[in-house]
Amino acid sequence: MDRVTMQLSRSLALALVTAVSFLALGCEHTYKPLEARDGGRSMTIGGKHITVEIADKMESRRQGLMGRKQLPPDHGMLFVYPSPRPLGFWMRNTPIPLSIAFIEELGDGKGLICNIEEMPPFAESPSHVSHRPVRLALEMSKGWFAQAGVKAGDPIELPAWLNELVPGEDQN
């Protein structure tokens, strides 16, 4: 190869390596622990203090934890709907296994765990459903509820800030 061709080959190789690096970094989505400005809230379930991301708008409920590769300990996502309804969840584009608790509101800050489902990664159909109409669903790392000693039928205290949320309605 002549000198110009060799220099051009090196430049192209460097450009290719740079482009692949940017693409790889751009596709990586790691869970960023929440800070107060992010809208994260804290609550207590089974005597354990947890931090939850709030999914109370249509777009945030659709996105859920898609693309997340990890959850820090005692972090999750609380899905909040405008009114009780049968809820069904899937794991499209979600590479981490999760557990979901469907929570019935009983009034006066009280709630009841209706059912807990284990959700394997990438499940496409909404096969993880609430046993009755509910407005709240809490996703945590797989096995979190069992490790915390939380099971279906357990009463829970709902945080006061839950009343401040005004969930967006889904478009049909």
N, C-alpha and C positions, 0 to 999 in steps of 0.2 A: 504494500500500500504506500501511496505517496503521502507526504506530510499533511497536505490539506485533507485528504480522505481520512487519515488517522485522527486528526484534530476534530473533524466533523463527527466521526464515530464516537469519540470521547464525549463530545458535547451532547449528542443524542442519548448516549447511555446515562449521563448525569441527569438530563432532563427527564428520562424515563424513570430513574430511581426516585427523583424528586416528586414526580407526578404520582407514582405508586404510593409513596410515603404519605402525601397529602390525602389521597383517596382512602388509605387505610385509617388514618387518623380521623378523617371526616365520617367514616362509617362506624366508628367506635362510639358507643353510647354507654357510659358508666353512670351509675346512680350517684347523684350528688346529694349528700345529706342536706336536709332542709334547714334554712335559717328563717327567722321571723319574717323577713321581707318576702319570702317565697310563698307565704300563705300556709306554711306548715303549722299544724296545731298539735297539742299534746293531749293525751287522754290516758285513763287507766283502765286496764282490762285484766281480770284475774290477778289483781294486786300488782301488776307490772305496768310501769310507766312507758308509754310508747309515743313515738312521733309519727303523725300521719300527714300525708299529702292529701289535699281535698280535691275530689273530682265531682264538682257540683254543676258543671256546665256540660252541654251536649258534647262538645269537642273533647274536653278532658276525660269524660266518661268513655268515649270511643277509643281514645288513645290509651287510657289506663297505664299499665306498666309495660306496654309493648317496647321491645328493643332493650330493655334493662337487662344487664348481665349479672347484677347482684343487688342485694338490699342489705344495708347495714343492719346490725342486730337491733331488734325492737323498732323497726321502721316499717311503714306500710302505706296503703292508700285506702281512704274512706270514700266510697261512692255514695253520693247523696242525691236522691231523686225528689221531685216536688210532692209526690203523693205515693202512698203504698201501692204496689203492683207486684205481680209475679216477676221476678228478676231471673235472667239467664246470662251466664258469663261463659266466655271462651278464652282461649290462650293464643290466638293468632299472633304470630311474630313475637311471642314472649318465650325467651329461652330458659327462664328460671322456673322451677316448680313452685307453686304457691298453694296456700290454704286460704279459703274464703269463708267468712262467717256472715250469715244473713241475720240481720238484727231487727227485731220488731220494737217499735216505740210503744211504751205502755202509758206514757204521760208522767208528769211531775218528775222529769229527769230520769225516769227508770226505763230500762230496756230488757229484752230477753233474747238470748241467742237461740234462733229458730233451728238452724242446722249449719253444719260445717262441712265443707266439701274439699277434697284434695284435688288439685288441678295440675296434671302433668304438662310439661312444656309443649307448645305448638298445637294443642288441641283446637280443631277448627270449628266444631259445632257447639252451640250453647247448651252443653249437656250438664252444666253445673248450675242448678236452679234452686230458687228458694222454695221451701215447702209450703209457704203461704205468702200472701202479698206483704211486702216490706218496702221501706223507703231507704234503708241503709244496708250496705255491704262493706265488709272490711277485709282487704287482701293483705296477707302477711306471708313471710317465707314459709315454705312447706314444713308442716309439723309444729309451727310456732304455738298454735292453740293447745295442742296436746302437751307440749313441753311446759306451757304456762298453767296447765291443769284446767283449761277452759273447755267446756263441752256444751252440746245442745241442751237447752232447758235452763242454762245458768242465767240468773238475773245479772244485769250490769247497771252501773251508774253512767248515764250519758252526760257529757260535758255541757255546761251552760252555753258555750259559744255555738253549739249546734243550732240553737234557736235564732242566731244572727244570720245564718246562711239563707240565701234565697236561690235555690237551685233553678237552673234553666230547664225549660221543657224541651223534650226531644221533638224534632220535626218528623212528621209521618209522610 
